[in-house]
Amino acid sequence: MVAYFGAEKKFETAAEEVDGFHAVTEENERGPKISEIIHYNKGAYTSRGSHMETGSGSIQVLMDLVHLKKPSVILLFEIMIPNNKVEIIRTKLGYEGLFTVDRNGHGGGIAILWKIKDMIQLLSYSDNHINVLVHLRDVDSWRLTGFYGFLERCKRCQSWDLIRSLYKQSSLPWCCIGDFNDLLNPSEKRGSIEHPQWLLSGFRTAIDDCYLWDLGICGYPFTWERGRGTENWVEERLDRAFASQTWLALFPNCRV
């Protein structure tokens, strides 16, 4: 999953999808982007992309999209390449800043790249998040969090508590985007086995406790799958973006 944001304030909205990335383009009448969010579909979507691995075509897709959209900030999730390879990507793209969190075990790995030296201020990070302050031209400063939820169901409560902890750290406008490995309601899963109610309820409660709004999704409704072509085929919407009311006031037309 990739997310990126640009720099202007008033815009119209147009969406597109390119090779496994769900992209939202928002432009004002003069053309510059304010905010763009790209969802990178991980897992078994071979036609839509896979993990970002060394030599993978998904890296070229990323670079092509960045050259096309010219975002100011990029968030990468589930990166399966070493830090020196991410540094090479940063250099090729011409971005000034880079901060990475190494993967821990089978999942994870987060990176943030930014175009202009002083536009990002690191606030906190862990294996499961990168939390930054964003300074954009003609827009009040706001907070951006790249979030990666625990894979293990027994640790989901830790994911929910981390979201609550991040919420309490600041009252600034906030956008939290990433791979949450959680669902808000049953419609976000397609498959023969129902998602446990305690997981749905726990995630919803955490989001409600933080007064966050789901930004929805345009296009295909699922971002992860397993078992395509078999009787055990499962699809889920694990990747998403949330925002506070104050962030939505800054970017009222933002869509995913």
Buried (B, 14 or more C-beta within 10 A) or exposed (E): BBBBBBBBBEBEBEBBBBBBBBBBBBBEEEEBBBBBBBBBBBBBBEEBBBBBBEEBEBBEBBEEBBEEBBBBBBBBBBBBBBBEBBBEBBEEBEBEBBBBBEBEEEBBBBBBBBBBEEBBEEBEBEBBBBBBBBBBEEBBEBBBBBBBBBBEEEEBEEBBEBBBEBBEEBEBBBBBBBBBBBBBEEEBBBBEEEBEEEBBEBBBEBBEEBEBEBBEBBEBEBBBBBEBEEEEBBBBBBBBBBBBEBBBEBBEEBBB
